[in-house]
Amino acid sequence: MTRKLLLAATLLGSVSIAATAAARPMTPEDVAKLESVGAIAVSPDGSRVAYTTSSLPDVTEGEDNGSFKQELSVAYGPDNARVFLPADVSPSNIKFSPDGRTISFIWSQDKEKRAVWGIPVDGGAQRKLAAVDGANVSSHVWSPDGTTIYMLASADADEQREEQSDAGFDAIVYEEEARLNRLFSGRYGTDVDADPAEVTIPGYVSAFQVAPNGTTAVIETSPTPNVDDSYTLKRVNILDLSSGDITAIVETPGKIDDVEISPDGSKLSMIAGIDENDPAPTTLHLVDIATGAFSAVNGGAAEAAVDAEFLADGRLATVIDKGATSILRMYDANGNQLAEYGTGGIAISGIKAGGDRIVVRGDSAMHPSELFALEDDGTLTRWTNHNDWLSEIDFGTQRTVTYKARDGQDVEGILIEPVGGIPSGGAPMIMNVHGGPEAHESNGWQTAYSKPGQVAAGQGYAVFLPNYRGSTGYGVDFAKAHQNDYAGKEFNDIVDAKRHFVSEGIADADRVGITGGSYGGYASAWGATALSAEYAASVMFVGISNQISKFGTTDIPVEMYNVHSRKWPWENWQGMLEVSPIYHVDKAETPILIMHGAEDTRVAPSQSYELYRNIKVRTDTPVRLVLYPGEGHGNRKAASRYDYNLRMMRWFDTYLKTGDRDAPLPPSRPQLAEGAKGAAAAED
């Protein structure tokens, strides 16, 4: 897909002026075209930044359906970047070689196994650098001297199992057939090392880095590849590469996120939970590599650490979320705060550094993620512009709002007003509830296939994204405030937001709807049943309807216990049933559209079947269940995403905008764009 990467500042100005006279609302077709900056790597001298952009096939224009494609570009400064690989190469896990002369990445050519490839920064074609025979490489790192490429690869082939499967004996023994990945070191040179050496590693290794001394690795391991283990039992280990011995273990009891090695190799920065009941890894720690001892840097603060990066001089640059706002904070090597910078309304999700260059991935209310550079004075300079057509869009005003819940707790969220402002009597409002709930909404880009955002604003809706209790960004105590209280304070916070906006004249009390995925889907199901009187329409995605059966069908039962329920179902069967939407179907008068990935292992599709069947049998309330074959806990393919967005907005148009809960069901098939119709017809 050919895309214009950058515009000169003068051209941007002329587009903005022209767009003012012909501004238009955003559409689902626009959402299908969005692309964003993904992975970032900075050259060792800081002179160039490699990054990927992520986009989907534009099925609205007839392109073949598929999942995300990555495109590699290199930026040298503001408005100065170029695409670096052919269109048929979709790279991942991008790195610079230690000498800065090569950009390496993971890719699979012509249905071969994934391997490490590279492209010279000064010109030349891509070539294979390292591979493991018969295995897929998932990630790689360079040795500090550039002579070796370490590869994390899939398990060795099980020929007996493959033969049995070919003969029809393809039964799966649930959670008992774990295949652990392997670590290899391959020599880097003119030719691919045909016999890379295997390095002994313990358990299931999900990530690894090599320390500056070249003899020590930092690996993240869990006992099995099971998702529950990755949440509850993952640990950081210090590995001696020559012997394969573990020399230290970082015994943090909580979840683990970003881990970085200091330039002198003496310490780690680690973003992790403070205990096993901490819902999310949001506290910054420093770790002694020699002993594994660790201490919290910002423990107890009403904030969340998002990402960190050591600089060449030993300082630690960090991204911190304070509620819905991002800041950049600098620490010295011992964790003492040196400086803090605002980001000018940019929500930051990642940071990288090389030489004296610091860059971040950030988005705003007006655009998805782009590449920014941090200047000496602490300001951010935007380097890229990948969706220049957004200058045509008439955006609804977006801002943070704080209101008081019924018990006096301050709760924050993001309000998007309808394009043109709030009408007399209030606007129809959509409560867009995030999942987790150990997540949060930033005051950045808030439009996606499952997020109404600016599409809804362009159709006259107000949208509110609440950071209800259980959200991150406000400290560990706030994130834990929902525990052992399913559907209590957490969902009351959302109703209290509705009442606040009604009192302010922003929302029409009779036309407030609710939507969300996963835990947000739970909120949407609860809103359509137990709190049906509050919501005129609901769209539930991969959501929970029965907390008892959810425990028995999810792939994260221990995590569910540790950070949500804090009790097992058998400790209080009735109590667990009463916080399940199916228990309250007798109150269900809210039209609800239920959508689910047919292959979801996190929240089983049976959760949606249960709610659909109970509402269908017990009430006359409009209900529809839509399943997406091949999709899991969230849609990844272009057609499934576009279809979802169309269905969501049509459901709200039918029941929420009108306020008519008794309206007939809309057609079962969405109204596709003409280009998408052509693609569908071609497939048929």
N, C-alpha and C positions, 0 to 999 in steps of 0.2 A: 504494500500500500504506500503510495508516494504521499509524503506530507511535507508541508513547509514548516521548517523548524523554528526559524527566527525572523523577526521583522526589525528593520531599522527604526530608531526612535521617531524619525520624521514620518515614516509610513504609519506607525502606530497612531500618531496624532491625527493623521488624515482619516484613518479608518474610524477613529472615535467620533470625529466630527460628522462624518457621513452617516454613521450608524444612529446618531441621535435623532435624525429625521425619519429613519425607517426602522426604529427598534421594534422587535417582535418578541412575543413570549417564548419561553423555552418549551421544547416538545420531547416526547419519548424518543423520537428519531434523533434528536440532538444528543440525548444521553447515550445512545448507542454508538455515537461517533467519538466520545471523549477519549483522550489519551493522557497519560500522566507519567511523570518521572518516577522511576523505580529505584534500582540499585545505583549506587554511586561509588566511584573509586578515584582517589587523587594520586597523581604521580608523586614519586618520592621527593622531587624538587618543587612540587606545587605548581608547575607551569601549565598543566593541563588536567582536565577532569573528565574521566570516562563515566558515562551514565547510560542507563537503559530507559527507553520509554515503553510503556505497556499499553496495548490497545487490543480490541477485539475485531474480528471481521465485521465489516459494515453490512449486516444482513438487510438493513433497510434499503440498501442500494443493490441487493442481489448477490453480494459476495457469499461464498460458501460458508456455512455454519462452522464454528470451531471455537476453541478456547483462546486464551491470551497469547499474544505474540510479542516478543521483546525485540527492540531495535537498538543497536549500539551506536552511540554518538560520542564525539569528543568535543568538549568546549574549551576555549582558550581565554575567554573573557565574555563580557556582556555582548549579546548579539553576534557571537562569533563561535559557531559550532558547525560540525559537519557529520553526516552519517558515515559510519566506518566499515560497515559490512554489507554484503549483498542482501537483497530483500528476503531471500529464502533462508537466511541464517537467523535463528532466534536464540540468542545467547543468554546464559544465566551465570551467576556466581562470578562476576567480573573482578579481575585483579590486575594490578600493574606488577611486572617483574621488578625485582629489587633495583635493577639499573634503569628502570623507567622506559626501556626501549620496546617493550612488548606488552600488549594487553592480552591477558589470558582469560578464558571463559569455558564453560561447559556447554557442549552441543552434541547432537546426534545427526550424522550425515547419512542420508539415504537408508534409513531404518537400521543403521548400525547401532551398537551400544554407545551410550553417552561417554564421551571422552573429554580430555582437556585439549583445547585448541588455542591458538594464539595468532595475533596479527601485529605486525610491526607498526609502531606509531609514525614512522617516517616514510611509509609507503611499502606496498607489497601485499600479496594475497595471504589469506588465512591458511594455516597448516596445523596438522595434529601435532601436539607436543608430548602428550603422555596418555597412556591408556592401560586398562587392566583387561586382559583377554577374557572374554565371556561374561563380563560384568559391566554394570552401569556405574559410572562415576557420578556421585551426587554433589561433591564439593572438593575444593583443592586449595592448597596454600604453597607458597614458595619457601624454600629454605632461605635464611637471610643472605647467604652468599650467592644465591641464584643458581646453584648447581643441581638442585634437587626439587622435584615437585611431589608433594605429598597428596595422596588421593584417598578420599573416603568412598568406598565402593560397595556394591551390593554383595550379598552372600554368594558363595560358590554354587554353581548349578547342581541341582539334585536330579541326576539323570534317572534314577529309579522312579522317583515321583513323576517325572515328566512322562516316562513310558507308561506308568499306570494311568495317568490322566488321559493319554492318547487312547488307551484301551477302554475308557469310560469310567474308570475308578477314580473319580475326581471329588470324592467327599472331602469336606473341610472340617477339621477338628477345631472347634472354636477356642481361641486363645491358647492353643497348645502346639502351634506349629511356627513359632517365632523363628525367623531367619535373621541372624545378626550380621550387620555389615562389617567390613574389613578395612584396614588402613594399609596403604602401600606407599613406598617411596620409589620414584622413578628418576633416573639420571636425565638431566636436561641437556640436549645437544642437537646436532644436525638431524639425527634420526630418532625415532621414538624408541625408548628403552623397551625391548621385547620381553624382558624378564624383570619387572619391578619387584622389589623385595617387600614381603609382607611384614608389618610391624605388629607385634602382639598388643592387643587392646582388650580391656575387660568389659563385659556386658554389651549393651547397645549404645554405641557412640553416635550422638546426633550432631556434634560440632567439635571442631578442634582448631588450634592455632599453634604455631611454632614460636618459641621465645627467641629474643635476639641472640642468645648464646648458641642457637642452632642445635642444641642437644636435649632441650626440654620442650615438651608439648603440654598444652593445657587442653584437656578434653572434657566434654560434658557427657556423662553416662547415666543410664538407667538400667535396671535389671532386664527389661524386655522392651520391645518396640510398642507395647500397649500404650495408648494415649494416657490412660490413668497413671501409669508409672512415670510418664514424662512430666505430669503435673505434680505428683506427690513424692517421687523417689529420685528425681534427677539430682546428681551431684557434680561438682567441679573437681577434677582430679589433676594432679601434676604427674606427668609421665616422663620417665627417662627413656628417650628414643632408642638408645643403644641397647639397653637391657630389657625394656618392656616393663620395668618395675614402676609401680605407683609410689612416689616418694612423699606425697602429701594429699590429703583429702580435705576439701572445704566442706565442713559438716553443717552447712546452713540447712535449717529444717524447712524452709519455705520454697516457693516456686522460684525459678531462676530465669532471668532474661539475658540482657546484654552483658558479656564478659570481655574485657580488654586487658592487654598486657602492657605494662609501662616500658618506656624505651630502654631503661637499664635492666629490665628483666627481674626486678626485685619484688614487684607487687602487681596485683590485679585490681581493676575496678570491676565491681559486680553489682548489677541491679537485681535485687531479689526480695522475696517476702521476708518478714521478720520472724514468722513462725508458721507452723503448718496450717493455721487457721486464717492466715492473711490471704485474702482473695486474689491478690495480684502481686507480681514482682514490681514494686514501685519505690523501694528504698535503696539508695546508693550506699555501697559498702566498699571498703578497701581491704585487700587480702594480702597477707604475707605469703609469697610463693614458697618459701623455705619450710614453713610450718603449717600452712593452711589456716592460720588464725585470721579472724576477720572482725571488723567493727563497722558499725553504721556511721555514715557521714551526715545524713539528714534525717535520722530516725526521729519519728514523732512530729515532723513538720506537716503542715496541712498542704501537701503538694505530692506530686508523683514524678520520679525520675523516669525519663523516657529512653534516653540514649546517651552514651558517653564516648569520648575519644581522647586518648592521650596525645599530646603534642610532642614534637621532637625535643623540646626543652624540659619535659617532665610535667608540665601543667596538664590538668584534666578539664576538657571542655564538656559540658553537660547540657542536655535539653531537659528542662523542667516544665511540667504542666502545673500551673497554679489555677485550679478550676478550669475555666474554658479558655484560658490564656496561656501562651507559651512564653518562656523566657530562656535566655542563654546564660549559663553561670560558669565561671572559671574558678577552679580550685588549684592550690599548689599540690605538690606530690604527697603531702601529709594530710590532705583533706581540709585545709584552711581556705575559706572563701576569699578570692582575690577581687572579683568583679562580677557584675550582673548587668545584663543588657535586655531591654525590651525588644520586641521583634516587629513593631510597627503593624500589628494586626495580622502577621503571618503565623499560622499554626504549623509548628515544626514537628516532623515525625522521624527525622534521621539526621545524623551529623557525621562527617568524615574530614580527615585532615591529611596534609602532606606538605613537607617543607614548612613554609610559614603561611600556607593557605588553609583556611577553614571554610568548608561549604556545608550547606544544609539542604534538605528536601523539605519544602514548605508549600502550603496551600493557603488560600484566603477565601473570603466570602464570594469572590469574583472569579476564581479559577481553581482547578485541581492542582496537584503537586507539581512544582517547578523547581529548578535549580537556582539557589541563591548563594552568594559569597559574603562572608562576614568581613567588614572593613575594619581598619584600625580603630575607628571611633565607635565601634559597636553597632553600626547600622548594617542593614542587609541590602545588597545590590542584586537585583534579579538578572540572571544570565540567560534564561530561556523563555520561550513563549510558544507552547505547542498547540494551543487552541485559539488561534487569533480570531476565529469566527465568533468567539464569545462576545466580541465587541458589538455584534448585532443584537444581542439579547437585552431585553428590558428586564432588569433584575428587581425583585422585591427587596426592600430594605431589610438588612439583617443586623441583629444586635443581641448582646447578652441581657438577660433579665434575671433579677433575683426576687423571689417572693417568699412569704412565710407559710410554712405548713401549719396544719391545725394545732400542733404541739409547740409551735414557736421556732422550729428549726428553719434556718435559712436554706433555701434550695435554689440552685442556679440552673439556667438552661439557655438555649439559643432560640430566639424568635425570628422567623422570616415573615414579614408582612406581605399581604397581597400586592401585586404590582398595581400602582395607582393609589395605594393607601387603604385605610380601614373604612368600610362603608358605614353609614348610619345604622345603628342596631347591631353592629358587629359582623364579623366575617365567619363563614364556615371555617372551622379549625381542625387540623389533623395533629393529634399527639403522636409523634414519631419516637418510639421508645427503643433505646439501644439494648443490645443483648448483654450477656455476662451473668449478673449485672456488673461484673468487675471490668468495666470499660467506661468511657465517658465521651461526651461530645465537646469538641473545640469550636471556637468561633472561626471556622474556616469553611472549606468547601463542603456543602451539605446536600448535594444532589447525586443520586446514584439510582441504579435500576430498582432497588427496593426502598429508596428514600425519596419521598415526594418532592422535597426541596423546592427549587425554583420552577420546576414543572407545575407543581401545585400553585405556587405563587402567581404564575402567569395565567392560571385559570380562576383566580379570585379567592383562593384559599389562604388562610394564615397557617403556618406550620410551627409547632413548638417541639423542641427536642430537649426533654428534661434530664438533668443529671440527678436523678432521684437517689435516695439512700441505697448504698451498695455500689455507687459509682466511684471510680478512682479520680485522682486529681485534687482531693480535698483532705487527704490524710488517711491513715490506716483505720482510725476509729470510725470515720464516716463510711469507709468501704465495708467495715464489719457490721454496720448498724442494721443491716437487713437480716442478719443471720438468726436462725431459729425463729423466724417470723415471716414465713412464706405468705405473700399476698397481703401483708399488713402495712407497716409504715411505708414500705417501698412503693406500693401501688396507690396508697392514699396520697402520697406526694403528687402523683400525676393528676388525681381528681382535684387536689388543692390548687394545682396549676390552672386547671380549667376554671375553677371558681374565681381565681385571681383575674384571669383574662376577661371573664364575663363582667366582673365588677369594674374593670377598667374600660369596658366598652369595646374591647378588641375582638372578643369571640361572641358569637350568637349561642346562647345556652342550649338551644334545641338542635344545634348543628355542629356538634363536636364529635369527631371520630378518633379512632386509635389504630395504630399499626406498628409492627415491629417484628423482628426475627429472633428465634431462639428464646432467650429469656424475655425479649421484647414481644415474642409471639405468645409467651405465657401471659404477659400483661394484656395483650390484645384479646386472648381467650377469656381472661378474667373480666375484662371490660365488657365483653359481649354476654357474659353470664351473670356472675355475682354483682357486677356494677352496671348491668344493662341499662338501668334508668339514666345513667350519666352519658352514654355514648349512642349516637345515632347510626353509626356504621363501624365495622371492624374489618381489618385485613390482617390475618394471622399467617405468619411464615415460619416454618420449621419449629413450631411452638409446642409447649407442654400443656396437656389437658388432664393428665392423671399422674400425680406425684408418686403413687404406689407403683404403677406399671412402668413409669419412667425409670425408676431405680433399677428395675429388672431388665431393662432393654437398652440402657445407655452404655457407652464405652468408658464413662468416667464416674462410676458409682462412688469411689472413695473420695474423689475431688468434690462430688456433690455433697457428701457427708461433711467433709472438712470445712468447706467454705460457704455452704448454703444452709443445709437443713440442720446440721449439728446434732441430729439424732437419726437413728435408723428407722425405716418404716415400721418394723415390728415393735418398736418401743411405744408407738401410739398410732395404730392403724387408723382409727377414726379421725384423729387429728390430721393425719396426712391426707385422708380422703376429703376432709372439709376444706382444705386449701387447694383442691383440684377443681378446675372449671367444670368437669362433668358432673360434679355434685350439685352444681347450681344451675343446671340447664332448665329447671322449672321457672327460672326468672328470665330466660333468654328471649328477649324481644328485639335484640340488635342484629340486623342483617350482617352475616359474617361470611367473608370469602377466606377459605382455608387453602394454603398452598404449601407444598412440601416436596423436597427431593426424594425420589423413590429409593435411593441408595443411602440415605442418611443413617449413620451409625451413632451420631452424638445424641440426637433426639429422633427416635425411631418413627417412621411414617405412621405406625400404629397409633401414635398420639393424635394425629390428625384424623385417622379413621374413627377413633373412639368419640371424639367431639362431634364429628360430622354425623355419625350414626345416632348418637343421643339426641342431638338437636332435630335431626330429620324425623325420628320416630316420635319424640315427645312434644314437638311444637309445630306451628305453621310458619315459623320465622324463616325468611329467605336465607338459605345456606348453600354453598357450593364448595366442593373439594376438587382441587386441581393438583395432579401429581406430575413431576418432571422426571421422566426416565433418564437414568444415567447421572443424575445430579445428587449431590450429597447434602451436607449441612450448609446450604447456600449454593446458588446457581453459578456455574463457571462458563457455560457456553453462551455465545452471543444470542442465539435465537431464544433460549430459555430466559435470558435476562430481559430482552426486548419484550417478549410475551408477558413476563411478570409485570413490567412497568405499565403496559397497556391495560392489563386486567385490573391492577390496583387502582389506577386513575378512573377507569370506567365504573368500578364498583362505588367509589366515592362520589362520582358524578351522579350515579343512579340513586343512591340512598342518603348520602351526606349533604351534598349541595342542595338537594331538594328538600331534605328533612322528612322525606316520605319513607317510613320504614316498611310500608306495605306495597311499595312499587314492585312490579313483576321482575323476575330475574332478567338481567341483560342477556344477549345472545351468548352461547357457550364458546364461540370462537372470537378472538380479538379482530379488530379491524386493522389489518396490516397495511403498511405503506406499499405503494405500487411496486417498488423494487423488490421488497420482501415477498410480495405475492408471486412475482416472476420466479424467484428462487425456489419458493415452495412448489410451484407448478412444475419446475424443471426436475425437482427431486421425485415428485409423484410420477 
